[in-house]
Amino acid sequence: MHALLWFKQDLRLDDHPALQAALSAERLLPLFVFDPALLQPGEYGMRRLGVHRTRFLLESLAALNGALRQRGSQLLVLPGRAEQLIPRLVSRLGLDQVLTLEEIAPDERAQLERVQRGLGEVPLQRLEGNGLLRSAELPCAVDQLPAVYSQFRELIEQRLQVFQPQAAPSRMPPLPEGAEALMQPLPGLSRLGLGEPLSVPASAFPFSGGEAAGQARLRDYLWESRGVRHYQQTRNQLLGSEYSSKFSPWLANGSLSPRRIVVELRRHEAQAGRNDSTYALWLELLWREFFRWTLVRHGAALLRAGGVKATERAPRRLDQRFQRWCQGRTGLPLVDANMRELAATGFMSNRGRQVVASYLINDLQQDWRHGAAWFEEHLLDYDPASNWGNWAYLAGVACDPQRSRMFNALRQARAYDRDAAYVSLWLPELRHLPPHLRHTPFLLPQRQLQALNYPRLEQIPETWRPYLPKAA
């Protein structure tokens, strides 16, 4: 058999079911298709792929190519549309089969169908492999899974899952004849029209893309620094690279397998003992799994304004306040600092994401889908299920028995940035204010705010009164 192995959001050799199935091929062509359309504005005016995630993707592809070359193969990266390129390659090289991992998001599933139609009689074999659980391992049918996370967690935890990921192979089948002539260097960011992002020393994610980097982070967090032992106490922090696992960017593009993480976590617990922190990390992986199956179950309904509840109560307004939110110019320092960190680095803490999303939805009353699209463009760790699922959850249109999850943004600032160190880092214009005023510059006289070149907050919610400086 001469086959094509189509990599997408699965840029690893470890625990890769489609790769394992392809090892029996006599000749094998590993392929990644880069669609330039992802760099163009989409439905909500934002690109589906921004500069930070593109950089991380290119690093991951270079690492994958290096790992394949060490095993006697090579990665072909081509620009274009998969439904056009793959049938053309199959015909040109006389390939018998295409193997890839299954997708769960509507656009990606539709693309798989288009590729299959283009292949005609040549089979497209799809294998499950980017989640914790395969469909056959679920305790019930997908449409019977609980719609609320706590019930989903209880159901899954009733039976302990024992994962056995297969390690990366030591050798790969050789390339098909004629494939080497097609190889070309990876495009750079400048060639893609994106420009090089500035290096930011304060980044909470100062890591590189690729499977080796993801595996190194896994070893460090669980075995060397053993940061996982303190995850429960540090997970809501805002500064530094060690307050959380930072596994999510590698999980998002498939450089790191969630099953591998769980196997290593269980091994860590067996040797060092289970505590609240190791269990909390497991619960976060279950959240990821919950949103994956929610997307499988509801499909495009999860992406609509009213979500899976089809509610008309979700805000659909979009005005200049959304642009100020994107720019980090709302006048509320905690929100602005998080949004500027995202724009500068492509990363934001879990606590920050909840605060800025709740603020956009509940305080600014803007259409949550535009916030989700902004995250899609800018987040290093964008994942369709987790991103759109979390936004829908906070908007109260999916996965939550409550209408919405509303955060008091000033209370969050006082609780998680008590000394204003975080806002001081990302909002240099406020650094010279007394610390007790750095979260509340809207209390300053208008002339002083103008001198700082910081916007004035339009209104102060009554619920913020207990968290204002005592003299206010």
N, C-alpha and C positions, 0 to 999 in steps of 0.2 A: 504494500500500500504506500502510495505517495500522498502526503497530507499537508494541510496548512493549519497551523496553530495560531488562531487570532487572539492576540492579547488586547484587552480593553482596560477595565479598571481592576486588573489582576496582575500587576507588574512584579511578579515573583516567580521563583521556581519551587519554593517550599510549599507543601500542602496545596497543590494545584491539580484538581481532578482532571481537567482537560489535558494538561501536560502529561499526567500519568497515563491517560488513555492513548496519548499520541506516541508514547515511547516505543510501541510495537511497530511503528511505521518504518519502512525501509528508507524513505527519504522524508524530511520534514522541513517546512518553511515557517519559522516564527515571524509573525507580522504584527505591526501596530499601524493603524490608520489615523493620521492627524487631520481632523476636519477643520479647515480654516473658517468655516461658517460659525464655529464656536466663538470666534474672536469678534464677531459682528453683533450689533445690538439686537436683542431678541424682543419677545412680546412685551416686556415691561421697560424697554429702553436700555437695559443693561446687557453687557456681554455675558455669555454663559461661562466664559473662561477668562479670568483676568491675569495680570502680570505675575502675581505671586504664585498662583497655582500652576501657571505655565512654566515658570522657572523650576518649581518642584517636580513637575511632570518631566521636563527635559532631563533633569538630574536623575530621575528614576529610570527613564528610558536608557540613558547612558550606562547606568549601573546594571540594568538588565542585559544590555548588549554585552557588557564586559563579562557577566556571569555565563552567558551563552557561549561566548568565544572561548572561555576556559574549558568548556565542555564539548568543543568541536563544532559549534554552530554559530549563528549570527542572527541579529534582529534586523529585519527589513522595516524601515519606517517610511511610509509614503503619505504625502498630502493628498487629500481628496475625500470622496464619499465612499464608504465601505461597500455600498450596494453596487457601485460601478467598478471599483478596483478589484474586489475579491473575485467575482466571476471572471474578470479579464485575466487575472493571475492564474486562476485554476485552469483556464483554457490554454493559456500560453505555455504553462509548465507541465501540462498533462497530469494534474493532481486528481486524486480519487475522492477526497473527503476534506471537509473543513471542521475543525473542532474548536470550541470556545466555551466560555462559562455563560450560564444563563443570566439574564438581566431581570430586574424587578420594576424599574421605572418605565412609565408609558412610552416616552420617546425612544428609549433604548430598546424596548421590546418591539416597537414598530420597526425600528431599523433592522433587527434580526429577521423579521418577516420579509422585509424588502430584500435582504441578502439571500434568504432562502429562495425567493421567487427568481432572483437573478441567476442562481446556481442551477435552476432546472432540476435535472435528475441527480446531480451531485449532492450527497447528503450533508446537511449541516447538523452536526452532533452538539447538543447543548448539555452541559453538566453543571449541577449546582456546586457552588464553592466559595462564595464570598460572605456567607453568614455562618453563625454557629450551628444552626440546625438545618438539616435537609428536610424537605417536605415529608418524607417517609418517617422522619424521627419525631414529628409533631405528635402531641398526645391526642389530637383530634383533627378534624378537617379544618382547613384554613378559615372557611366562613363561619366556623363555630368557635374560633379563638376569642377570648375575652377582649372587649374593646377598651378596657381600662387597665393600665399598666400593673397596678397592684394585684389584680386578679390573674393577669397573664403571668406575673412572676411566681405567684403561688402555684399555679398550674404547672409551670415548667420545673419548679423546684421540688415537686412531689416525687420526681424520678431523677436521680443523679445521672447526669450525662457523662459518659466516659469517652473523650475524644481521642482519636488516634490519627493525627495528621501524618501524612507521608512526607518524608524528607526529600529534599531536592536530589535529583539523579546525579550521578557522577559523570555520566556521558549523555550526549544527545545524539539522535540520528543525524546523519550528514544532510546538508542542503540538497535540494533537487538540482539536477543539472541545469545550468543557465541562470540560477538564482543569484550567484555572486555578482554577475554583471549588472544586476538591478540595485545593488547596495549603494547607498549614498549617505553622506554625513548628516547628522542631526541638524536641523535649522537652529539658529540662535534667536534670542529674543528680538534683537534688532531687525533681523531678516523677517520676523513675523510682524513687525511694526509696533512692538510693544515697548522697546527701550529697556535698559537694565535698571532694576530697582536699586535704590540706594541701600547700602548696608546700614542697619540700625543696631548699634551696640546694645540698646536696651530691650531688644526683642525677647519675648518669652519663648520663642521657638528658634533658637540659633542653630538649627540642625539642617542636614542635607537630605535630599531625596534618595530613594533607592532601598532595595531589600537589605543590603549589608548595614546601612545606617539604621534602619528600623530594627533589625535584629540586635544591633549594638545597644540601642536605647532600651530594648526589652531586657537585655542582660544587665545593663547598668541599674535600671530602676528596680528590678527584682532581686538582683544578686550582688551588685557591687556597692552602689550607694544605698540600696535597700530603702529607697524613698517610699515604696509601697507600704512600709510599716507605719507611715505617718500620714497616709493619704487622707484619711477622714478628718484630720486636724488641719491640713493645709489646702484642701481642695477648693476652698472659697477665696483663697488669696488672689491677688491681682498682679503681683510683681515677681519676676524671676522665671527661670526655666524649670524649677524643681517642685513647684507647688502641686503639680498634677503629672500624670504619666506622660502626656504629650504623644500618646500612641496614635491619636486620631488622624493626622495627615497621612501616615503610612497605611492605616486601615482604609482611608477614603479612596486611595488609588490602588489598593490591593498589594502594596509592597510588603504588607504584614498581614498574616492570617489571624483572624480572631480565634480560631481553634488553637493555633500555636500559643497565643497569649494565655488562653485558659489552661492549657496543659502545663505551661511554665508556672502559672499562678498556683495551680494545684500542687505542683512539685515544691514550690516555695512554701506553701502552707504545710505540706507534709514534713518539711525539714525544720522550718522556723516557727510553725504554729499559725493557726488562723486567728485573726483579730478583727476588730471592727473595720480597719482600713482595708485589709485584703478582701473582706466581704463587700465593702462599698465599691471597690473596683469591679468586682464581679457584677454587682447590680448595675453599674454603668454599661457594661457589656450587654446585659439583659435589656437595658433601655434601647440600645442600638438594635438589638434583635427584635424588640417589640415594634419599633417603627418600621423595620424592614417588612415584617409580616402585615402590618397595617397598610403599607403601600401596596403589597401584593394583593391584599383583600379588596382595597377600595380603588386602586388605580388612580385615574385622573381626577376622581372626585375629591381626593385629598388636596388637590392643587386649586380648587375653586374657591371663590371668595367666602362662600358659606360652608366650605369644608364638607365633611361627611355627614354633618348634621343638617346641611342645606338651610342653615339659619339665615334670616335676613338681618340679624342684629349685628353682624360683623361690619365694622366701618369700611366704607369704600371711597372715602374722600382722599384726594391727593392734591396738595397745594404746596406753597413755598416752604412750609414747615418740614415737609419730607426732604427737600433739598438741604435745608439747614441741618437736619439730622444726619444726612449722608456726609456733610462737610465737617461735622463736629462743631457746629456753631449754633446750638440750641439755646445756650445760656445756662444750662445745667452742667456743671463741670464733670461729674462722674460719667454722664452720658457722652459728653464731648470727648473726654479723654479716651474712652473705650473706642469710639468711632475713629479717632485719629490713630490709635494704635492699630486698628484693623487696616486702615488705608496705608499706613506706613510699612506694616510687617506681614499682613495677611493672617494675623492670629488675634484671638481675643479669648479671655478666660470664660469658663462656663458661667460664672456669676455675672460677668459683664454682659454676656449674650442675653441672659434673661432680663437684666435690667434695661438694656437699650431696646429690646423687642417689646417689653411691656410698656415702656415709655412711648414708643411710636404708636402702639395700638391703643392704649388706654388714656394716656395724657394728651397726645397729639391727635388721636382719633383718625389715623391714616390707614390706608388699605394695607393689611399685613402682607399681601402677596408681593408688593413692591419692596418691602423690607427683606423678605425671603430672597427675592431676586438680587438685591444688593449684596446679601451674604453669599449667594451663589457665585457672583463674579469675584468677590474679594477674599473669601475664606480659603486658606490653604487646605483645610480639611473638609471642604464641601462634599457632602454626601446627600443624594436626593432624598432618601428616606428620613434621615436624621434632621436635615435642614428643614424641609417642608413639614415634616411631622412635628418638630418642636415648635415651629411658628404657628401651625394650626392649633396645637395644644395650648399655647399661650393666648391665642386669640379666642379660645373657647369654642372652636368649631370642629374639634376632633379629640378623641382619646381622653376626655376628661368629663366627669359628671358635672363639674361646675361650668358656669358660663365662660369665665376667663380667669387667668391667673394675673392678678394685678399687684405690682410691686410698688411700694412707696419709695421712689428713687432717692429722696434725701435721707430717709432712714437707712437705706442700703449703703449710702455713702458714709454715714456716720458709723455703721457697723463694720464695714469691710475696708475702709480707708480712713481710719480714725485720725491719723496724723497728716492726712492729705498728701502722703508721699506719692501715691499713684497719679493724682491729678497734677501734682507739681511736675512730674516727669513728662507728661504728655501735653500739658498746657503751660508752656514757659511764660506766657504773659501773666500768669497768676502767681508765679513763684515768690514775688516780693511782697505779696499780701501777708498779713498775719495768718498763721495756720488756721485759726478758728474761722476765718472768712473765706478761705480758699474753696470751700464747698458752697458758699453763699455770696458770691460777688454781686448777685442781683440786689443785695441790700445796700450797695454802695451808691453814692450820688451819681447821677447820669454823667456828669462831666468827668468823674474819675474813671468810670467804666469806659468812656470814649477814649480816654488817655491810654488805657490798657489795651484798647482795640479788641474788647471782648463784648459779645452781644448781651443785651439785657433780656432776661426772661420775661415772657409776655404776662404771665400771671403766676401767683404763688398759691398752690392748692391749700385749702384749710388743713388738710391732713399733714402738711409739712410743719405746722406751727410748733409741735413739740420738739422738733429737731433743728430749729433755728437757734443762733447764738442767744444767750440769755438776755443780752442787752437789746435785742431786736424787738 
